[in-house]
Amino acid sequence: MHQEDTNHDDNDGHHDGAGMDTAMNGHGNAQAILNDYFNLKNALVGDDNGKAKGLGAALATSLGNFDASHYTDAQQSELKDIVEDAVEHAEHISESDMAHQREHFKILSKDVTDMVAITGTEMKIYEQFCPMYKNNEGGAWLSMNEEIRNPYFGDKMLKCGKVQREIN
C-alpha cells in the first residue's frame, strides 16, 4: 500500500500532475471528506436542515478518521489544525438551525479548501463565491459542478455567485 511513499515529500507535488498518481495511497480519506462535504453543501442548497444535521455529523466522523501519516511533518501539523477546526464546525452543523449551519459552513469551506491545497484531489473542483452572504461580507464554497447552486441562500438566491477558480 505504501509503495509510492518516496513521492509524498515533493514540496510542490500537489501543484503539478506528478503528485496526482499517489492519490490512491493518501487521498482516499480526503476523498471521503470531500464526498461528505459536497453532500452537506447540497443539503444546504436544498434548504434541508434535518439532512444537513445528519451530514454534518457524517462529515465530523470522516474528518475524525482522516489519516495524515503519509504527509510531511509540516503538512501533518497543518492538517491536524485544519481537521480539528473543521470537526468543530461540522459538529455545530449537526445540531444547529439553518442560519447557524450556513455560518459554520462558511468556515468549514475554508478548512476543506485548505485541506485540499495539501492533499490534492483527483477531481476537478470549482471554488465559488457569493458576494452577498453575511451583509455583503461574502462566502465561498467548493462544488463539483461549474453551475452555481448557492448553499448560503438556497431557494432564495439559488444562482447568486460566481466561479472564483478551478482546483485541479
Disulfide bonds with the S-S distance in Angstrom:
none
